[in-house]
């Protein structure tokens, strides 16, 4: 039982760290600015809580994947320039 829980922990922790956290960091500033400046966005987050949460999670995943892709391209480019 302990081995099953440790495997589950690593399977959940790795995508959380590599996708959701960078996505959340990249979305958070724009989200706060959007809610403060746009009444429609603020009303959407106040009235449709489930839909706004699902939208936010999908946006965070998208931005996390985008950050990972850009990071891998930069890593490849740095590797080529350093001769590795």
Z-matrix of the N, CA and C atoms (Angstrom, degrees):
N
C 1 1.451
C 2 1.524 1 110.80
N 3 1.328 2 115.99 1 -39.76
C 4 1.454 3 119.58 2 -179.26
C 5 1.532 4 111.41 3 -65.28
N 6 1.354 5 116.99 4 -37.36
C 7 1.463 6 120.72 5 178.74
C 8 1.516 7 111.11 6 -66.59
N 9 1.327 8 117.20 7 -36.91
C 10 1.467 9 120.64 8 179.56
C 11 1.526 10 110.44 9 -65.92
N 12 1.310 11 117.40 10 -40.15
C 13 1.456 12 120.37 11 178.97
C 14 1.524 13 111.99 12 -69.44
N 15 1.324 14 117.42 13 -36.08
C 16 1.464 15 118.84 14 178.56
C 17 1.521 16 111.11 15 -69.72
N 18 1.315 17 117.87 16 -37.10
C 19 1.467 18 120.52 17 176.57
C 20 1.516 19 110.69 18 -66.27
N 21 1.320 20 116.95 19 -40.35
C 22 1.454 21 120.86 20 178.73
C 23 1.524 22 110.49 21 -65.38
N 24 1.313 23 116.94 22 -37.67
C 25 1.457 24 120.67 23 178.93
C 26 1.518 25 112.26 24 -62.59
N 27 1.325 26 117.69 25 -42.55
C 28 1.456 27 119.90 26 179.84
C 29 1.524 28 111.26 27 -71.91
N 30 1.329 29 117.57 28 -31.67
C 31 1.464 30 120.72 29 178.85
C 32 1.523 31 112.12 30 -71.31
N 33 1.300 32 117.63 31 -25.86
C 34 1.464 33 120.97 32 178.88
C 35 1.523 34 110.59 33 -93.46
N 36 1.324 35 117.12 34 -37.18
C 37 1.449 36 121.03 35 -174.60
C 38 1.530 37 112.54 36 -68.89
N 39 1.327 38 117.26 37 -40.88
C 40 1.468 39 120.57 38 -177.07
C 41 1.529 40 112.83 39 -62.66
N 42 1.353 41 120.49 40 -50.44
C 43 1.471 42 118.39 41 177.29
C 44 1.525 43 112.82 42 -64.90
N 45 1.319 44 116.47 43 -31.76
C 46 1.465 45 119.56 44 177.94
C 47 1.521 46 110.54 45 -61.97
N 48 1.315 47 116.39 46 -44.97
C 49 1.459 48 120.59 47 -177.72
C 50 1.522 49 111.64 48 -74.76
N 51 1.324 50 117.81 49 -39.43
C 52 1.460 51 119.51 50 -173.54
C 53 1.519 52 113.59 51 -86.29
N 54 1.324 53 119.34 52 -21.88
C 55 1.461 54 120.75 53 -177.22
C 56 1.527 55 113.50 54 -116.97
N 57 1.315 56 116.99 55 -53.88
C 58 1.461 57 119.23 56 -172.70
C 59 1.529 58 113.50 57 -71.52
N 60 1.307 59 118.24 58 -41.47
C 61 1.466 60 118.98 59 -178.22
C 62 1.528 61 112.84 60 -67.28
N 63 1.342 62 120.29 61 -47.19
C 64 1.471 63 117.90 62 175.18
C 65 1.531 64 112.25 63 -62.99
N 66 1.327 65 116.79 64 -36.60
C 67 1.459 66 119.63 65 176.89
C 68 1.515 67 112.10 66 -65.45
N 69 1.320 68 116.78 67 -40.18
C 70 1.461 69 120.23 68 179.08
C 71 1.521 70 111.35 69 -66.51
N 72 1.324 71 116.16 70 -39.48
C 73 1.468 72 119.10 71 178.22
C 74 1.524 73 111.70 72 -66.01
N 75 1.322 74 116.72 73 -37.86
C 76 1.457 75 118.51 74 -178.44
C 77 1.525 76 112.39 75 -76.49
N 78 1.315 77 117.93 76 -25.20
C 79 1.467 78 121.14 77 -178.14
C 80 1.524 79 112.18 78 -90.75
N 81 1.323 80 117.98 79 -26.84
C 82 1.460 81 120.82 80 -168.53
C 83 1.530 82 113.63 81 -60.14
N 84 1.307 83 117.52 82 -44.66
C 85 1.466 84 119.68 83 -178.32
C 86 1.521 85 110.88 84 -64.73
N 87 1.327 86 115.75 85 -43.90
C 88 1.469 87 119.68 86 -179.76
C 89 1.521 88 110.93 87 -67.08
N 90 1.324 89 117.03 88 -34.31
C 91 1.459 90 120.28 89 179.26
C 92 1.528 91 110.99 90 -66.69
N 93 1.315 92 116.62 91 -45.67
C 94 1.465 93 120.04 92 179.46
C 95 1.522 94 110.36 93 -63.26
N 96 1.331 95 116.61 94 -43.68
C 97 1.471 96 120.03 95 179.17
C 98 1.527 97 110.70 96 -64.36
N 99 1.323 98 117.33 97 -40.08
C 100 1.466 99 120.62 98 179.43
C 101 1.511 100 112.70 99 -65.66
N 102 1.320 101 116.74 100 -40.61
C 103 1.463 102 120.43 101 179.55
C 104 1.527 103 110.70 102 -69.11
N 105 1.327 104 116.65 103 -36.91
C 106 1.461 105 119.40 104 -179.03
C 107 1.526 106 112.60 105 -73.70
N 108 1.311 107 117.99 106 -31.36
C 109 1.458 108 120.93 107 -174.42
C 110 1.524 109 114.38 108 -97.77
N 111 1.326 110 117.69 109 -24.95
C 112 1.453 111 120.42 110 -173.15
C 113 1.530 112 110.10 111 -118.08
N 114 1.303 113 116.10 112 117.43
C 115 1.465 114 121.70 113 -178.25
C 116 1.528 115 111.95 114 -66.24
N 117 1.323 116 117.71 115 -32.29
C 118 1.466 117 121.44 116 -179.35
C 119 1.527 118 110.26 117 -66.08
N 120 1.315 119 116.80 118 -43.35
C 121 1.466 120 120.35 119 178.80
C 122 1.529 121 110.18 120 -66.43
N 123 1.314 122 117.34 121 -42.95
C 124 1.462 123 120.54 122 178.91
C 125 1.525 124 111.16 123 -61.87
N 126 1.332 125 117.02 124 -42.31
C 127 1.460 126 121.07 125 178.60
C 128 1.532 127 111.38 126 -65.48
N 129 1.338 128 116.27 127 -37.63
C 130 1.464 129 120.38 128 177.61
C 131 1.517 130 111.07 129 -61.21
N 132 1.337 131 117.46 130 -43.93
C 133 1.457 132 120.45 131 -179.88
C 134 1.527 133 112.41 132 -71.56
N 135 1.329 134 117.87 133 -24.62
C 136 1.454 135 120.48 134 178.47
C 137 1.516 136 112.45 135 -81.83
N 138 1.323 137 118.13 136 -37.65
C 139 1.456 138 120.38 137 -173.78
C 140 1.519 139 113.17 138 -92.88
N 141 1.300 140 118.58 139 -41.58
C 142 1.463 141 121.93 140 -175.91
C 143 1.522 142 109.23 141 -107.73
N 144 1.305 143 116.37 142 76.85
C 145 1.461 144 120.38 143 -173.90
C 146 1.523 145 112.83 144 -67.43
N 147 1.304 146 118.68 145 -44.53
C 148 1.468 147 120.67 146 -179.21
C 149 1.516 148 111.15 147 -66.21
N 150 1.319 149 116.21 148 -43.63
C 151 1.457 150 119.97 149 -179.43
C 152 1.519 151 111.42 150 -67.86
N 153 1.320 152 116.66 151 -38.39
C 154 1.456 153 119.04 152 179.29
C 155 1.527 154 111.14 153 -68.74
N 156 1.320 155 117.46 154 -36.41
C 157 1.461 156 120.26 155 176.58
C 158 1.520 157 110.70 156 -65.81
N 159 1.322 158 117.67 157 -43.89
C 160 1.460 159 120.67 158 178.28
C 161 1.526 160 110.70 159 -63.24
N 162 1.322 161 117.01 160 -41.84
C 163 1.464 162 121.11 161 177.38
C 164 1.519 163 110.71 162 -62.40
N 165 1.304 164 116.58 163 -42.34
C 166 1.462 165 121.41 164 -179.25
C 167 1.533 166 110.98 165 -65.38
N 168 1.316 167 118.07 166 -43.20
C 169 1.464 168 121.12 167 179.34
C 170 1.528 169 110.35 168 -64.46
N 171 1.322 170 117.50 169 -43.14
C 172 1.461 171 120.05 170 177.81
C 173 1.526 172 111.71 171 -64.04
N 174 1.311 173 117.00 172 -39.61
C 175 1.456 174 120.74 173 177.53
C 176 1.527 175 111.06 174 -65.91
N 177 1.331 176 116.92 175 -39.59
C 178 1.460 177 120.13 176 177.45
C 179 1.524 178 110.91 177 -65.38
N 180 1.332 179 117.71 178 -40.82
C 181 1.463 180 120.47 179 177.52
C 182 1.521 181 111.35 180 -64.30
N 183 1.332 182 116.75 181 -42.70
C 184 1.455 183 120.69 182 178.43
C 185 1.526 184 110.90 183 -60.87
N 186 1.311 185 116.62 184 -47.33
C 187 1.465 186 119.88 185 -179.38
C 188 1.528 187 111.36 186 -67.98
N 189 1.320 188 117.69 187 -33.78
C 190 1.461 189 120.37 188 175.74
C 191 1.514 190 111.63 189 -65.04
N 192 1.335 191 116.65 190 -42.48
C 193 1.464 192 120.23 191 176.35
C 194 1.518 193 110.75 192 -64.31
N 195 1.319 194 117.01 193 -39.90
C 196 1.457 195 121.13 194 178.68
C 197 1.533 196 110.85 195 -64.65
N 198 1.319 197 117.15 196 -42.68
C 199 1.469 198 120.67 197 177.62
C 200 1.526 199 111.04 198 -63.35
N 201 1.319 200 116.72 199 -40.31
C 202 1.463 201 120.37 200 178.64
C 203 1.527 202 110.86 201 -65.11
N 204 1.323 203 117.46 202 -40.56
C 205 1.453 204 121.60 203 179.34
C 206 1.527 205 111.61 204 -65.62
N 207 1.320 206 116.51 205 -45.12
C 208 1.468 207 120.50 206 178.13
C 209 1.528 208 109.99 207 -63.37
N 210 1.320 209 117.10 208 -39.98
C 211 1.458 210 120.81 209 178.48
C 212 1.517 211 112.43 210 -63.81
N 213 1.329 212 117.60 211 -39.49
C 214 1.467 213 119.58 212 178.88
C 215 1.521 214 111.27 213 -69.22
N 216 1.340 215 117.70 214 -35.76
C 217 1.469 216 119.63 215 176.02
C 218 1.536 217 111.00 216 -66.59
N 219 1.325 218 117.35 217 -41.10
C 220 1.461 219 120.22 218 177.24
C 221 1.529 220 111.28 219 -64.35
N 222 1.315 221 116.36 220 -40.58
C 223 1.458 222 120.47 221 178.83
C 224 1.530 223 110.74 222 -63.36
N 225 1.312 224 116.94 223 -41.09
C 226 1.467 225 120.91 224 178.10
C 227 1.524 226 110.64 225 -65.01
N 228 1.326 227 116.85 226 -43.09
C 229 1.466 228 120.56 227 179.94
C 230 1.530 229 111.04 228 -64.98
N 231 1.338 230 117.41 229 -42.79
C 232 1.470 231 119.63 230 178.26
C 233 1.526 232 110.82 231 -65.00
N 234 1.327 233 116.85 232 -35.91
C 235 1.457 234 120.42 233 178.09
C 236 1.519 235 112.10 234 -64.86
N 237 1.330 236 117.22 235 -38.58
C 238 1.463 237 120.94 236 178.74
C 239 1.522 238 111.60 237 -69.69
N 240 1.323 239 117.51 238 -38.78
C 241 1.467 240 119.96 239 -177.45
C 242 1.527 241 111.86 240 -73.33
N 243 1.320 242 117.38 241 -27.38
C 244 1.463 243 120.39 242 179.27
C 245 1.521 244 112.01 243 -88.65
N 246 1.339 245 116.77 244 -2.26
C 247 1.461 246 119.83 245 176.82
C 248 1.516 247 114.13 246 85.09
N 249 1.324 248 117.30 247 18.10
C 250 1.457 249 119.45 248 -177.14
C 251 1.406 250 112.46 249 -98.73
